[in-house]
Amino acid sequence: MCGIFEDIESAARYNEETKNRMRFLSGSFVSIAKQWGIVDGKVLDLGTGTGLLAIELAKTMPDLEVIGLDLSDVALEVARKNLQESEQPLRISFKKGDAEDMPFEEGVFDLVVSSNTLHLIKNPVSMFNEIYRVLKSKGRFFLSDFRRSWLGLFSKHIRAAYSPQEVKDLLSQSKLENWEVRDYFFWLSILSAK
């Protein structure tokens, strides 16, 4: 079963295994944010895990205020350690919270991002509705996750992932509007289309 990190060893192992990949992956998030003109303001990294994406966003775009949200205390512990090891002061904080019931006021974020979290969410429609609620009226979102494929034979995360059509069906049931689903071989992206 896929879920939140419950022990520090698993979170630390995941952190080490994904550091280089997340540095590479964060480039696509930075590129999209810059295309949209989001170079300052508030960004929410939903399902931040060990904080790697949030930290890379804050390093690359220092005028952003980044908040990483996750349910796992141990993942957030590793995220805070990663932040302490950063070589520069960053405008970033980490908060415990549920993607389906976020501890934020309405309309506070310019951008919501998420990497490899969707397949872990029990009720994705609730998460999409929460994204809608916490975004500013002209806010944008960019989520990336695994894509279900035959590789699920080797990975429980890919088995738990959604197909592009399933994601479109879930989005259609939510309050999010003007979305686009991009289908790649190993993953899919959900982003603002406006």
Buried (B, 14 or more C-beta within 10 A) or exposed (E): EBEBBEEBEBBBEBBEEBEEEBBEBBEEBBEBBEEBEBBEBBBBBBBBBBBBBBBBBBBBBEEBBBBBBBBBEBBBBBBBBBBEEEEEEBBBBBBEBBBBEBEBEEEBBBBBBBBBBBBBBEEBBBBBBBBBBBBBEEBBBBBBBBBBBEBBEEEEBBBBBBEBEBBBEBBEEBEBEEBEBEEEEEBBBBBBEE
